[in-house]
């Protein structure tokens, strides 16, 4: 199936990034690093890449969002936006693991790791055989638990260079929607319309375990990868106080 114009964005990290891909190249891209303003910055970024390319939402044929893993608040901004825009435009929405997009942009030919900030002094990470092949993960661990020796792509490595080893740190630090779009466009070009529709269907629930996350291929439904529960929890029933 030919997807002529792919709109992609990611809000799973401090980078709020959006891009438009015409099936051959990235025609427009916008990235802002701001961990606290995902909700404010994403819509203007989408509008900017559409305007710069001379396109409108009605010209878009597929929407792709980064699925994390990432913090709950930022991650859901991108995925909810993808779902809403797909419904408005009447096109399918897909998801791509954010770590896969970082790996795709890496200039590494051999095995390497990708790591992003998971907060709580932890990192989300995955191991790759090359920029297109995830071998393990995503997982969430302490920096000192990362497999040794391999180069580490991403801000999760740079933040803990003193633990991991400064000589192992590589760029890019943040995901690029351009890489996300190119990775998705390449996969979409190999699918029939029926296969693409099947992938875009969203099963109930979310990806909240390493096992579920590892089952996802390069392109999947727009389901969030959390790997742990959000910090904010619904309060339980108050305990009864007795005299």
FIKOLZA-1660 file (N, C-alpha, C; in steps of 0.1 Angstrom, whole numbers, plus 5000, padded with zeros to 4 digits):
% residues 243
   i   px   py   pz ch aa at
   1 5008 4988 5000  A  X  N
   1 5000 5000 5000  A  X CA
   1 5009 5012 5000  A  X  C
   2 5006 5023 4992  A  X  N
   2 5014 5035 4991  A  X CA
   2 5008 5045 5000  A  X  C
   3 5015 5049 5010  A  X  N
   3 5012 5060 5019  A  X CA
   3 5019 5073 5015  A  X  C
   4 5013 5082 5008  A  X  N
   4 5019 5093 5002  A  X CA
   4 5025 5103 5012  A  X  C
   5 5017 5106 5022  A  X  N
   5 5021 5116 5032  A  X CA
   5 5019 5111 5046  A  X  C
   6 5030 5109 5053  A  X  N
   6 5030 5103 5067  A  X CA
   6 5033 5114 5077  A  X  C
   7 5024 5117 5086  A  X  N
   7 5026 5127 5097  A  X CA
   7 5030 5119 5109  A  X  C
   8 5042 5123 5115  A  X  N
   8 5047 5115 5126  A  X CA
   8 5051 5125 5137  A  X  C
   9 5049 5121 5150  A  X  N
   9 5053 5129 5161  A  X CA
   9 5056 5121 5173  A  X  C
  10 5063 5126 5183  A  X  N
  10 5067 5119 5195  A  X CA
  10 5068 5128 5207  A  X  C
  11 5062 5124 5218  A  X  N
  11 5062 5132 5230  A  X CA
  11 5066 5123 5242  A  X  C
  12 5074 5112 5240  A  X  N
  12 5077 5103 5250  A  X CA
  12 5089 5107 5258  A  X  C
  13 5096 5118 5253  A  X  N
  13 5108 5123 5260  A  X CA
  13 5107 5138 5261  A  X  C
  14 5117 5145 5266  A  X  N
  14 5116 5160 5266  A  X CA
  14 5115 5166 5252  A  X  C
  15 5118 5158 5242  A  X  N
  15 5117 5164 5228  A  X CA
  15 5103 5163 5223  A  X  C
  16 5097 5174 5219  A  X  N
  16 5084 5174 5213  A  X CA
  16 5087 5176 5198  A  X  C
  17 5086 5165 5190  A  X  N
  17 5091 5165 5177  A  X CA
  17 5080 5161 5167  A  X  C
  18 5079 5167 5156  A  X  N
  18 5069 5164 5145  A  X CA
  18 5075 5165 5132  A  X  C
  19 5071 5156 5122  A  X  N
  19 5077 5156 5109  A  X CA
  19 5066 5151 5099  A  X  C
  20 5069 5155 5086  A  X  N
  20 5061 5150 5075  A  X CA
  20 5070 5143 5065  A  X  C
  21 5066 5131 5061  A  X  N
  21 5074 5123 5051  A  X CA
  21 5065 5120 5039  A  X  C
  22 5071 5122 5027  A  X  N
  22 5063 5120 5015  A  X CA
  22 5065 5106 5008  A  X  C
  23 5071 5097 5016  A  X  N
  23 5073 5084 5011  A  X CA
  23 5087 5082 5005  A  X  C
  24 5094 5093 5003  A  X  N
  24 5108 5093 4998  A  X CA
  24 5117 5100 5007  A  X  C
  25 5112 5111 5013  A  X  N
  25 5121 5119 5022  A  X CA
  25 5113 5127 5032  A  X  C
  26 5119 5132 5042  A  X  N
  26 5113 5141 5052  A  X CA
  26 5112 5155 5045  A  X  C
  27 5100 5160 5044  A  X  N
  27 5098 5173 5038  A  X CA
  27 5097 5185 5048  A  X  C
  28 5094 5182 5060  A  X  N
  28 5094 5192 5070  A  X CA
  28 5095 5186 5084  A  X  C
  29 5102 5193 5093  A  X  N
  29 5104 5187 5107  A  X CA
  29 5105 5199 5117  A  X  C
  30 5100 5196 5129  A  X  N
  30 5101 5206 5140  A  X CA
  30 5104 5199 5153  A  X  C
  31 5114 5204 5160  A  X  N
  31 5117 5197 5173  A  X CA
  31 5120 5208 5184  A  X  C
  32 5113 5207 5195  A  X  N
  32 5116 5216 5207  A  X CA
  32 5119 5207 5219  A  X  C
  33 5129 5210 5226  A  X  N
  33 5132 5203 5239  A  X CA
  33 5126 5210 5250  A  X  C
  34 5116 5205 5256  A  X  N
  34 5109 5211 5268  A  X CA
  34 5101 5200 5275  A  X  C
  35 5106 5195 5286  A  X  N
  35 5099 5184 5293  A  X CA
  35 5086 5187 5299  A  X  C
  36 5082 5200 5300  A  X  N
  36 5070 5203 5308  A  X CA
  36 5059 5209 5299  A  X  C
  37 5061 5210 5286  A  X  N
  37 5051 5217 5278  A  X CA
  37 5046 5209 5266  A  X  C
  38 5046 5195 5267  A  X  N
  38 5042 5187 5256  A  X CA
  38 5028 5191 5250  A  X  C
  39 5019 5193 5260  A  X  N
  39 5005 5197 5255  A  X CA
  39 5004 5210 5248  A  X  C
  40 5013 5219 5252  A  X  N
  40 5013 5232 5245  A  X CA
  40 5020 5232 5232  A  X  C
  41 5030 5224 5231  A  X  N
  41 5039 5225 5219  A  X CA
  41 5036 5216 5208  A  X  C
  42 5029 5205 5210  A  X  N
  42 5027 5195 5199  A  X CA
  42 5018 5201 5188  A  X  C
  43 5007 5206 5191  A  X  N
  43 4998 5211 5181  A  X CA
  43 5004 5222 5172  A  X  C
  44 5012 5232 5178  A  X  N
  44 5019 5241 5169  A  X CA
  44 5029 5235 5160  A  X  C
  45 5036 5224 5166  A  X  N
  45 5046 5217 5158  A  X CA
  45 5040 5210 5146  A  X  C
  46 5028 5204 5148  A  X  N
  46 5021 5197 5137  A  X CA
  46 5017 5208 5127  A  X  C
  47 5011 5219 5131  A  X  N
  47 5007 5230 5122  A  X CA
  47 5019 5235 5114  A  X  C
  48 5030 5236 5121  A  X  N
  48 5042 5241 5114  A  X CA
  48 5047 5232 5103  A  X  C
  49 5048 5219 5105  A  X  N
  49 5053 5210 5095  A  X CA
  49 5043 5210 5083  A  X  C
  50 5030 5210 5086  A  X  N
  50 5020 5210 5075  A  X CA
  50 5021 5223 5067  A  X  C
  51 5023 5234 5074  A  X  N
  51 5024 5247 5067  A  X CA
  51 5037 5248 5058  A  X  C
  52 5048 5244 5064  A  X  N
  52 5061 5244 5057  A  X CA
  52 5061 5235 5044  A  X  C
  53 5053 5225 5045  A  X  N
  53 5053 5215 5033  A  X CA
  53 5041 5219 5023  A  X  C
  54 5033 5229 5027  A  X  N
  54 5022 5233 5018  A  X CA
  54 5011 5223 5018  A  X  C
  55 5010 5215 5029  A  X  N
  55 4999 5204 5030  A  X CA
  55 4989 5208 5040  A  X  C
  56 4978 5201 5040  A  X  N
  56 4968 5202 5051  A  X CA
  56 4966 5188 5057  A  X  C
  57 4958 5188 5067  A  X  N
  57 4956 5175 5074  A  X CA
  57 4948 5165 5064  A  X  C
  58 4940 5171 5055  A  X  N
  58 4933 5162 5046  A  X CA
  58 4942 5156 5035  A  X  C
  59 4955 5161 5034  A  X  N
  59 4964 5155 5025  A  X CA
  59 4972 5143 5031  A  X  C
  60 4971 5142 5045  A  X  N
  60 4978 5132 5052  A  X CA
  60 4972 5118 5050  A  X  C
  61 4980 5108 5047  A  X  N
  61 4974 5095 5045  A  X CA
  61 4977 5085 5056  A  X  C
  62 4985 5088 5066  A  X  N
  62 4988 5080 5077  A  X CA
  62 4994 5088 5088  A  X  C
  63 4991 5085 5101  A  X  N
  63 4996 5092 5112  A  X CA
  63 5003 5082 5121  A  X  C
  64 5015 5086 5126  A  X  N
  64 5024 5077 5134  A  X CA
  64 5028 5084 5146  A  X  C
  65 5027 5078 5158  A  X  N
  65 5031 5084 5170  A  X CA
  65 5041 5075 5177  A  X  C
  66 5050 5081 5184  A  X  N
  66 5060 5074 5192  A  X CA
  66 5052 5068 5204  A  X  C
  67 5054 5055 5207  A  X  N
  67 5047 5048 5218  A  X CA
  67 5055 5047 5231  A  X  C
  68 5067 5053 5232  A  X  N
  68 5075 5052 5244  A  X CA
  68 5084 5040 5243  A  X  C
  69 5089 5035 5254  A  X  N
  69 5084 5039 5268  A  X CA
  69 5087 5053 5272  A  X  C
  70 5079 5058 5281  A  X  N
  70 5081 5072 5285  A  X CA
  70 5072 5075 5297  A  X  C
  71 5074 5087 5303  A  X  N
  71 5065 5091 5314  A  X CA
  71 5051 5092 5310  A  X  C
  72 5042 5089 5318  A  X  N
  72 5028 5088 5315  A  X CA
  72 5022 5101 5309  A  X  C
  73 5025 5112 5315  A  X  N
  73 5018 5125 5311  A  X CA
  73 5023 5129 5297  A  X  C
  74 5036 5129 5294  A  X  N
  74 5040 5133 5281  A  X CA
  74 5036 5123 5270  A  X  C
  75 5037 5111 5273  A  X  N
  75 5035 5100 5263  A  X CA
  75 5020 5101 5258  A  X  C
  76 5011 5103 5268  A  X  N
  76 4997 5102 5264  A  X CA
  76 4993 5114 5255  A  X  C
  77 5000 5125 5256  A  X  N
  77 4997 5137 5247  A  X CA
  77 4998 5133 5233  A  X  C
  78 5009 5127 5229  A  X  N
  78 5011 5123 5215  A  X CA
  78 5002 5112 5210  A  X  C
  79 4999 5103 5219  A  X  N
  79 4990 5092 5214  A  X CA
  79 4976 5096 5213  A  X  C
  80 4971 5104 5223  A  X  N
  80 4958 5110 5222  A  X CA
  80 4956 5119 5210  A  X  C
  81 4966 5126 5207  A  X  N
  81 4966 5135 5195  A  X CA
  81 4966 5127 5182  A  X  C
  82 4973 5116 5182  A  X  N
  82 4973 5107 5170  A  X CA
  82 4960 5101 5167  A  X  C
  83 4953 5097 5178  A  X  N
  83 4940 5091 5177  A  X CA
  83 4930 5101 5172  A  X  C
  84 4930 5113 5178  A  X  N
  84 4921 5124 5174  A  X CA
  84 4923 5128 5160  A  X  C
  85 4935 5130 5156  A  X  N
  85 4938 5135 5142  A  X CA
  85 4934 5124 5132  A  X  C
  86 4937 5111 5135  A  X  N
  86 4933 5100 5126  A  X CA
  86 4918 5100 5124  A  X  C
  87 4911 5102 5135  A  X  N
  87 4896 5102 5133  A  X CA
  87 4891 5113 5125  A  X  C
  88 4897 5125 5127  A  X  N
  88 4894 5137 5120  A  X CA
  88 4897 5136 5105  A  X  C
  89 4908 5130 5102  A  X  N
  89 4913 5129 5088  A  X CA
  89 4908 5116 5081  A  X  C
  90 4902 5107 5089  A  X  N
  90 4898 5095 5083  A  X CA
  90 4909 5086 5078  A  X  C
  91 4920 5086 5085  A  X  N
  91 4932 5078 5081  A  X CA
  91 4936 5069 5092  A  X  C
  92 4944 5059 5090  A  X  N
  92 4949 5050 5101  A  X CA
  92 4959 5056 5109  A  X  C
  93 4960 5053 5122  A  X  N
  93 4970 5057 5131  A  X CA
  93 4979 5045 5135  A  X  C
  94 4992 5047 5136  A  X  N
  94 5001 5036 5139  A  X CA
  94 5010 5041 5151  A  X  C
  95 5017 5031 5157  A  X  N
  95 5027 5034 5167  A  X CA
  95 5040 5028 5164  A  X  C
  96 5051 5035 5168  A  X  N
  96 5064 5030 5167  A  X CA
  96 5071 5033 5180  A  X  C
  97 5078 5023 5185  A  X  N
  97 5086 5024 5198  A  X CA
  97 5096 5036 5197  A  X  C
  98 5096 5045 5206  A  X  N
  98 5104 5056 5206  A  X CA
  98 5119 5052 5205  A  X  C
  99 5123 5042 5212  A  X  N
  99 5137 5037 5212  A  X CA
  99 5141 5033 5198  A  X  C
 100 5131 5027 5191  A  X  N
 100 5134 5022 5177  A  X CA
 100 5137 5034 5168  A  X  C
 101 5130 5046 5170  A  X  N
 101 5133 5058 5162  A  X CA
 101 5146 5063 5165  A  X  C
 102 5150 5063 5178  A  X  N
 102 5164 5067 5182  A  X CA
 102 5174 5058 5175  A  X  C
 103 5172 5045 5176  A  X  N
 103 5181 5036 5170  A  X CA
 103 5183 5038 5155  A  X  C
 104 5171 5041 5148  A  X  N
 104 5171 5043 5134  A  X CA
 104 5180 5055 5130  A  X  C
 105 5180 5065 5138  A  X  N
 105 5188 5077 5136  A  X CA
 105 5203 5076 5139  A  X  C
 106 5206 5065 5146  A  X  N
 106 5220 5063 5151  A  X CA
 106 5229 5059 5139  A  X  C
 107 5241 5064 5140  A  X  N
 107 5252 5061 5130  A  X CA
 107 5261 5050 5135  A  X  C
 108 5255 5039 5138  A  X  N
 108 5262 5027 5144  A  X CA
 108 5260 5015 5135  A  X  C
 109 5270 5008 5131  A  X  N
 109 5268 4997 5122  A  X CA
 109 5267 4983 5130  A  X  C
 110 5273 4983 5142  A  X  N
 110 5273 4971 5150  A  X CA
 110 5263 4972 5162  A  X  C
 111 5264 4962 5171  A  X  N
 111 5254 4962 5183  A  X CA
 111 5256 4975 5191  A  X  C
 112 5245 4979 5197  A  X  N
 112 5245 4991 5206  A  X CA
 112 5232 4991 5214  A  X  C
 113 5232 5000 5224  A  X  N
 113 5221 5002 5233  A  X CA
 113 5215 5016 5230  A  X  C
 114 5202 5017 5233  A  X  N
 114 5195 5030 5233  A  X CA
 114 5189 5032 5246  A  X  C
 115 5191 5043 5252  A  X  N
 115 5186 5046 5266  A  X CA
 115 5180 5060 5267  A  X  C
 116 5168 5061 5273  A  X  N
 116 5162 5074 5276  A  X CA
 116 5159 5075 5291  A  X  C
 117 5157 5087 5295  A  X  N
 117 5154 5090 5309  A  X CA
 117 5141 5084 5314  A  X  C
 118 5141 5076 5324  A  X  N
 118 5129 5070 5330  A  X CA
 118 5125 5077 5343  A  X  C
 119 5133 5087 5347  A  X  N
 119 5132 5093 5360  A  X CA
 119 5134 5083 5371  A  X  C
 120 5133 5087 5384  A  X  N
 120 5136 5078 5395  A  X CA
 120 5150 5072 5395  A  X  C
 121 5159 5079 5388  A  X  N
 121 5173 5074 5387  A  X CA
 121 5173 5061 5379  A  X  C
 122 5164 5060 5369  A  X  N
 122 5164 5048 5361  A  X CA
 122 5164 5052 5346  A  X  C
 123 5166 5042 5337  A  X  N
 123 5165 5045 5323  A  X CA
 123 5157 5034 5316  A  X  C
 124 5150 5038 5305  A  X  N
 124 5144 5029 5296  A  X CA
 124 5154 5025 5286  A  X  C
 125 5155 5013 5283  A  X  N
 125 5166 5009 5273  A  X CA
 125 5162 4997 5265  A  X  C
 126 5169 4995 5254  A  X  N
 126 5168 4983 5245  A  X CA
 126 5181 4981 5238  A  X  C
 127 5183 4968 5234  A  X  N
 127 5196 4965 5227  A  X CA
 127 5193 4962 5212  A  X  C
 128 5202 4967 5204  A  X  N
 128 5200 4966 5189  A  X CA
 128 5212 4959 5183  A  X  C
 129 5209 4951 5172  A  X  N
 129 5219 4945 5164  A  X CA
 129 5224 4955 5154  A  X  C
 130 5215 4964 5149  A  X  N
 130 5218 4974 5139  A  X CA
 130 5207 4984 5140  A  X  C
 131 5207 4995 5133  A  X  N
 131 5197 5006 5135  A  X CA
 131 5182 5001 5132  A  X  C
 132 5180 4990 5126  A  X  N
 132 5167 4985 5123  A  X CA
 132 5163 4973 5131  A  X  C
 133 5171 4967 5139  A  X  N
 133 5169 4955 5145  A  X CA
 133 5170 4955 5160  A  X  C
 134 5158 4955 5167  A  X  N
 134 5158 4954 5182  A  X CA
 134 5160 4940 5186  A  X  C
 135 5169 4937 5195  A  X  N
 135 5172 4923 5199  A  X CA
 135 5166 4920 5213  A  X  C
 136 5165 4931 5221  A  X  N
 136 5160 4929 5235  A  X CA
 136 5154 4942 5240  A  X  C
 137 5144 4941 5248  A  X  N
 137 5138 4953 5254  A  X CA
 137 5126 4957 5246  A  X  C
 138 5120 4968 5250  A  X  N
 138 5125 4978 5260  A  X CA
 138 5123 4973 5274  A  X  C
 139 5132 4978 5282  A  X  N
 139 5132 4975 5297  A  X CA
 139 5134 4988 5305  A  X  C
 140 5132 4987 5318  A  X  N
 140 5135 4998 5327  A  X CA
 140 5144 4993 5338  A  X  C
 141 5156 4999 5340  A  X  N
 141 5166 4995 5349  A  X CA
 141 5174 5007 5354  A  X  C
 142 5182 5004 5365  A  X  N
 142 5192 5014 5369  A  X CA
 142 5203 5015 5359  A  X  C
 143 5209 5026 5358  A  X  N
 143 5220 5028 5348  A  X CA
 143 5231 5017 5349  A  X  C
 144 5235 5014 5362  A  X  N
 144 5246 5005 5363  A  X CA
 144 5242 4990 5360  A  X  C
 145 5229 4988 5357  A  X  N
 145 5225 4974 5353  A  X CA
 145 5225 4973 5337  A  X  C
 146 5228 4983 5330  A  X  N
 146 5229 4982 5315  A  X CA
 146 5240 4972 5311  A  X  C
 147 5238 4965 5301  A  X  N
 147 5249 4956 5296  A  X CA
 147 5262 4964 5293  A  X  C
 148 5273 4959 5297  A  X  N
 148 5286 4966 5295  A  X CA
 148 5291 4966 5281  A  X  C
 149 5301 4975 5279  A  X  N
 149 5309 4976 5267  A  X CA
 149 5302 4982 5255  A  X  C
 150 5289 4979 5252  A  X  N
 150 5283 4984 5240  A  X CA
 150 5281 5000 5241  A  X  C
 151 5282 5006 5229  A  X  N
 151 5279 5021 5228  A  X CA
 151 5264 5023 5233  A  X  C
 152 5262 5035 5238  A  X  N
 152 5248 5038 5243  A  X CA
 152 5243 5051 5236  A  X  C
 153 5232 5050 5229  A  X  N
 153 5226 5061 5222  A  X CA
 153 5215 5067 5231  A  X  C
 154 5214 5081 5231  A  X  N
 154 5203 5087 5238  A  X CA
 154 5207 5094 5251  A  X  C
 155 5198 5103 5255  A  X  N
 155 5200 5111 5267  A  X CA
 155 5201 5103 5280  A  X  C
 156 5195 5091 5280  A  X  N
 156 5195 5082 5292  A  X CA
 156 5209 5078 5295  A  X  C
 157 5217 5076 5284  A  X  N
 157 5232 5073 5286  A  X CA
 157 5240 5085 5290  A  X  C
 158 5237 5097 5284  A  X  N
 158 5245 5109 5286  A  X CA
 158 5242 5114 5301  A  X  C
 159 5230 5112 5306  A  X  N
 159 5227 5116 5320  A  X CA
 159 5236 5109 5330  A  X  C
 160 5239 5097 5327  A  X  N
 160 5246 5088 5336  A  X CA
 160 5260 5084 5331  A  X  C
 161 5266 5093 5324  A  X  N
 161 5279 5090 5318  A  X CA
 161 5290 5086 5328  A  X  C
 162 5288 5092 5340  A  X  N
 162 5298 5088 5351  A  X CA
 162 5297 5074 5355  A  X  C
 163 5285 5068 5354  A  X  N
 163 5282 5054 5357  A  X CA
 163 5285 5045 5346  A  X  C
 164 5280 5049 5334  A  X  N
 164 5281 5040 5322  A  X CA
 164 5295 5041 5316  A  X  C
 165 5301 5052 5316  A  X  N
 165 5314 5054 5310  A  X CA
 165 5312 5064 5298  A  X  C
 166 5319 5076 5299  A  X  N
 166 5317 5087 5289  A  X CA
 166 5321 5082 5275  A  X  C
 167 5331 5073 5274  A  X  N
 167 5335 5068 5261  A  X CA
 167 5325 5060 5254  A  X  C
 168 5314 5056 5261  A  X  N
 168 5304 5047 5254  A  X CA
 168 5292 5056 5249  A  X  C
 169 5292 5069 5253  A  X  N
 169 5280 5077 5249  A  X CA
 169 5281 5082 5235  A  X  C
 170 5269 5080 5228  A  X  N
 170 5268 5084 5214  A  X CA
 170 5255 5093 5212  A  X  C
 171 5255 5100 5201  A  X  N
 171 5243 5107 5197  A  X CA
 171 5235 5099 5187  A  X  C
 172 5223 5103 5184  A  X  N
 172 5216 5115 5190  A  X CA
 172 5211 5113 5204  A  X  C
 173 5208 5124 5211  A  X  N
 173 5203 5123 5225  A  X CA
 173 5188 5122 5225  A  X  C
 174 5181 5128 5216  A  X  N
 174 5167 5128 5216  A  X CA
 174 5161 5122 5203  A  X  C
 175 5149 5116 5203  A  X  N
 175 5143 5111 5191  A  X CA
 175 5139 5122 5181  A  X  C
 176 5140 5118 5169  A  X  N
 176 5136 5127 5158  A  X CA
 176 5123 5122 5151  A  X  C
 177 5113 5130 5149  A  X  N
 177 5101 5126 5142  A  X CA
 177 5104 5123 5128  A  X  C
 178 5115 5129 5122  A  X  N
 178 5119 5126 5109  A  X CA
 178 5123 5111 5108  A  X  C
 179 5131 5106 5117  A  X  N
 179 5135 5092 5118  A  X CA
 179 5123 5083 5120  A  X  C
 180 5114 5088 5129  A  X  N
 180 5102 5080 5132  A  X CA
 180 5094 5078 5119  A  X  C
 181 5092 5089 5112  A  X  N
 181 5084 5089 5100  A  X CA
 181 5090 5081 5089  A  X  C
 182 5104 5082 5087  A  X  N
 182 5111 5074 5077  A  X CA
 182 5110 5059 5080  A  X  C
 183 5112 5055 5093  A  X  N
 183 5111 5041 5097  A  X CA
 183 5097 5036 5094  A  X  C
 184 5087 5043 5098  A  X  N
 184 5073 5039 5096  A  X CA
 184 5070 5038 5081  A  X  C
 185 5074 5048 5073  A  X  N
 185 5071 5049 5059  A  X CA
 185 5077 5037 5052  A  X  C
 186 5089 5033 5056  A  X  N
 186 5096 5022 5050  A  X CA
 186 5088 5009 5052  A  X  C
 187 5083 5007 5064  A  X  N
 187 5075 4995 5068  A  X CA
 187 5061 4996 5061  A  X  C
 188 5055 5007 5061  A  X  N
 188 5042 5008 5054  A  X CA
 188 5042 5005 5039  A  X  C
 189 5053 5008 5033  A  X  N
 189 5055 5006 5019  A  X CA
 189 5054 4991 5015  A  X  C
 190 5057 4982 5025  A  X  N
 190 5057 4968 5023  A  X CA
 190 5044 4961 5026  A  X  C
 191 5034 4969 5031  A  X  N
 191 5021 4963 5035  A  X CA
 191 5010 4965 5025  A  X  C
 192 5001 4956 5025  A  X  N
 192 4988 4957 5018  A  X CA
 192 4979 4966 5026  A  X  C
 193 4968 4970 5020  A  X  N
 193 4958 4978 5027  A  X CA
 193 4952 4971 5039  A  X  C
 194 4950 4958 5037  A  X  N
 194 4944 4949 5047  A  X CA
 194 4954 4947 5058  A  X  C
 195 4966 4945 5055  A  X  N
 195 4976 4943 5066  A  X CA
 195 4978 4956 5074  A  X  C
 196 4978 4967 5068  A  X  N
 196 4979 4980 5075  A  X CA
 196 4968 4982 5084  A  X  C
 197 4955 4979 5079  A  X  N
 197 4943 4981 5087  A  X CA
 197 4944 4972 5100  A  X  C
 198 4949 4960 5098  A  X  N
 198 4950 4951 5109  A  X CA
 198 4959 4956 5120  A  X  C
 199 4971 4961 5115  A  X  N
 199 4981 4966 5125  A  X CA
 199 4975 4978 5132  A  X  C
 200 4967 4987 5125  A  X  N
 200 4963 4999 5132  A  X CA
 200 4952 4997 5142  A  X  C
 201 4945 4985 5142  A  X  N
 201 4935 4983 5152  A  X CA
 201 4941 4982 5166  A  X  C
 202 4934 4989 5175  A  X  N
 202 4940 4990 5189  A  X CA
 202 4933 4980 5198  A  X  C
 203 4940 4970 5203  A  X  N
 203 4934 4961 5212  A  X CA
 203 4932 4968 5226  A  X  C
 204 4923 4962 5234  A  X  N
 204 4920 4968 5247  A  X CA
 204 4933 4968 5255  A  X  C
 205 4934 4977 5264  A  X  N
 205 4946 4977 5273  A  X CA
 205 4957 4985 5268  A  X  C
 206 4968 4984 5275  A  X  N
 206 4980 4991 5271  A  X CA
 206 4992 4982 5272  A  X  C
 207 5004 4986 5267  A  X  N
 207 5016 4978 5268  A  X CA
 207 5023 4982 5281  A  X  C
 208 5021 4973 5291  A  X  N
 208 5026 4976 5305  A  X CA
 208 5035 4966 5310  A  X  C
 209 5041 4958 5301  A  X  N
 209 5051 4948 5306  A  X CA
 209 5062 4946 5295  A  X  C
 210 5073 4941 5299  A  X  N
 210 5084 4939 5290  A  X CA
 210 5080 4929 5280  A  X  C
 211 5073 4918 5284  A  X  N
 211 5069 4908 5275  A  X CA
 211 5060 4913 5264  A  X  C
 212 5050 4921 5267  A  X  N
 212 5041 4927 5257  A  X CA
 212 5049 4936 5248  A  X  C
 213 5058 4944 5253  A  X  N
 213 5066 4954 5245  A  X CA
 213 5075 4946 5235  A  X  C
 214 5080 4935 5239  A  X  N
 214 5089 4928 5230  A  X CA
 214 5082 4921 5219  A  X  C
 215 5069 4919 5221  A  X  N
 215 5061 4913 5210  A  X CA
 215 5058 4922 5199  A  X  C
 216 5059 4935 5201  A  X  N
 216 5056 4945 5190  A  X CA
 216 5067 4946 5180  A  X  C
 217 5064 4946 5168  A  X  N
 217 5073 4947 5157  A  X CA
 217 5076 4962 5155  A  X  C
 218 5083 4966 5144  A  X  N
 218 5087 4980 5142  A  X CA
 218 5074 4988 5141  A  X  C
 219 5064 4984 5135  A  X  N
 219 5052 4991 5134  A  X CA
 219 5040 4984 5141  A  X  C
 220 5033 4991 5149  A  X  N
 220 5022 4985 5156  A  X CA
 220 5011 4995 5158  A  X  C
 221 5001 4992 5166  A  X  N
 221 4990 5001 5169  A  X CA
 221 4995 5012 5179  A  X  C
 222 4988 5023 5179  A  X  N
 222 4992 5034 5188  A  X CA
 222 4989 5032 5203  A  X  C
 223 4996 5022 5209  A  X  N
 223 4994 5018 5223  A  X CA
 223 5006 5023 5231  A  X  C
 224 5003 5029 5242  A  X  N
 224 5015 5034 5250  A  X CA
 224 5023 5022 5257  A  X  C
 225 5036 5024 5257  A  X  N
 225 5044 5015 5264  A  X CA
 225 5049 5022 5277  A  X  C
 226 5043 5017 5289  A  X  N
 226 5047 5024 5301  A  X CA
 226 5057 5016 5309  A  X  C
 227 5056 5003 5310  A  X  N
 227 5065 4994 5318  A  X CA
 227 5064 4996 5333  A  X  C
 228 5058 5006 5338  A  X  N
 228 5055 5007 5352  A  X CA
 228 5043 5016 5354  A  X  C
 229 5037 5016 5366  A  X  N
 229 5025 5024 5368  A  X CA
 229 5028 5039 5369  A  X  C
 230 5019 5047 5365  A  X  N
 230 5021 5062 5366  A  X CA
 230 5022 5066 5381  A  X  C
 231 5029 5077 5383  A  X  N
 231 5031 5082 5397  A  X CA
 231 5018 5086 5403  A  X  C
 232 5009 5092 5396  A  X  N
 232 4996 5096 5402  A  X CA
 232 4986 5084 5402  A  X  C
 233 4981 5081 5413  A  X  N
 233 4972 5070 5415  A  X CA
 233 4958 5075 5420  A  X  C
 234 4947 5068 5416  A  X  N
 234 4934 5071 5422  A  X CA
 234 4934 5067 5436  A  X  C
 235 4930 5076 5445  A  X  N
 235 4930 5072 5460  A  X CA
 235 4920 5061 5462  A  X  C
 236 4924 5052 5471  A  X  N
 236 4915 5041 5475  A  X CA
 236 4904 5045 5485  A  X  C
 237 4896 5036 5489  A  X  N
 237 4886 5039 5499  A  X CA
 237 4892 5043 5512  A  X  C
 238 4889 5054 5518  A  X  N
 238 4895 5058 5531  A  X CA
 238 4893 5048 5542  A  X  C
 239 4903 5046 5550  A  X  N
 239 4902 5037 5561  A  X CA
 239 4893 5043 5572  A  X  C
 240 4885 5034 5578  A  X  N
 240 4876 5039 5589  A  X CA
 240 4884 5041 5602  A  X  C
 241 4882 5053 5607  A  X  N
 241 4889 5056 5620  A  X CA
 241 4880 5053 5632  A  X  C
 242 4886 5045 5641  A  X  N
 242 4879 5041 5653  A  X CA
 242 4885 5048 5665  A  X  C
 243 4877 5050 5674  A  X  N
 243 4881 5057 5687  A  X CA
 243 4890 5047 5695  A  X  C
% end
